[in-house]
Amino acid sequence: MIESSKSKVEYGDFQTPPELVEKICHKLVKIGVSPDIIIEPTCGVGNFLLAAAHSFPLAHRIVGVEINPDYLQIIRNNQQFLQDQRIEIQQGNFFEFDWSSLIHKSIDQGKDNILCLGNFPWITNSQQGTINGRNLPRKTNFQNHNGLDAITGKSNFDISEWMLIESVQWLQNHPACLAMLCKTSVARKLLNYIRSKNLTIAYSATYQIDAKKYFDATVDACLLLCQFDSSSQNYFCDVFHSLSTDTFYRTGYYNGIPVRDMDSFRKLKDLHNPNPDVKWRSGIKHDCASVMELRKVNHQLINGLNEVVDLEERYLFPLLKGSDVAQNRINRADRYILVTQQYIGESTADLQHLAPKTWNYLINHSKYLDNRKSKIYSKGDRFAIFGVGSYSFASWKIAICGLYKKLDFRLIGKINNKPTVFDDTVYFLNFEDETLAQKTFTLLTSPRALDFYSSLIFWDEKRPIKSSILNQLDLIALAERDVIPELTTDYPLG
């Protein structure tokens, strides 16, 4: 039973229900897709093949490829497949199959329209590693991540992302349409990839689907539609809220910056500044909460190992987590964090003399700290942290949690007469002057600022609010648009 479940996950073995397949094919017909050749690269038990055969009677060849021999046998025993001579089924592993040869052998001198459709597995390469799965492409840094991006996890990717990229490569320079179910985040990554590589694309759209209803999956998902020709480079995407609606908004790019809603952004583009004087920072990263984070209970400090701890106050600071900021629990803290450095690269050796109890505590728990997996700690001082600087100790901060799907900024001062610090899910601006902090808070919570940010934020992402987005708002330009005119004399911030 365990092996069967593992196989189900490893191969993305969740068949698309006929009801959804029919709706997808109906939509494709409605928008004018008329293929000569239909290819489903991972056809399973053939639900897409049957619906496509019914929906596109003029298609003269329908090809399904499947790795699972049990599914192939189900298809071969199905009379509906036997009755349609256009359908041919081949056994093959997507990652080893010669797709280019199949495409080139199928087309008639580039005149045949191709439709590639289906549903690739919704699993990441790290999830495959967790279950010791082998249904993976050959190891390669196909996204060209390097340095800190790879170290901090951006080298993890959805298997379907790799498969979609491969599919786009086959379809380049052909009259073709790609119609695939996938996570919405994967669809966006694919479109970003197409643009980054200057590939051709005539049109793209996403149609939101109810993944909970059809797959019992709590994830934002869509039907991704890409239409190709030999020359167009139309790097925008129309976003529809469902397969049944005709209303949409358009995502695209402005000077290379991804924009969620182009129409809304154009109305406020004078507020855009890719190099602002005011910079948002992220909170402290330590990767060892059981040692570095403590709670105060009955005037005693208790760490995550449930040990009572006696430490000097010098390196202890009140900590607000992202959930505290998002839920407006900002006036008091029962959680504290051990901040071993005041800036990146500072020696931690001085703790031995300045705070001997803290130093002994770190030494006694070094087995946890020395085994932190992230490579960002390997070249730093022992017990080093990340995401710390003079800005961490400012008296006033405007903060927001990046994980929540709402623009809720908070104005936060000191707690217990010490600077408040945050975990690394929080972004913040730092101030020493309370008046300037309050005026900036008024700016950031104004309708124009919220509309500007909303035009840029892709809310379906795991961490929708990012410092790279927050840093694009020109606060001076916003102040000049009669929100707080007098604020323009107070900037730039230090």
ABEGO torsion letter per residue (X at the ends): XAAAAAAAAAAGBBBBBAAAAAAAAAAAAAAGBBBABBBBABAEAGAAAAAAAAABAABABBBBBBABAAAAAAAAABAAAAABAABBBBBBBAAABBAAAAAAAABBGGABBBBBBEBBBBBBAAAAAAAGBABBBBBBBAAGBBEAAAAAGAABBBAAAAAAAAAAAAABGBBBBBBBBBBAAAAAAAAAAAAAAGBBBABBBBBBBBAAAAAGBBBBBBBBBBBBBAABBBBBBBBBABAABABBBBBBBBGGBBBABAAAAAAAAAABBABBABBBBBBBBAGBAAAABBBBBGGBBBBAAGBBBBBBAAABBBBBBAAAAAAGBAABBABBBBBABABBGBBAAAAAAABAAAAAAAAAAAAAAAABABAAAAABBBGBBBGBBAAAABABBBBBBAABABBBBBBBBBBGGBBBBBBAABBBBBBABAAAAAAAAAAAABAAAAAAAAAABBAABABABBAAAAAABBAAAAAAAGABAAAAAAOBBX
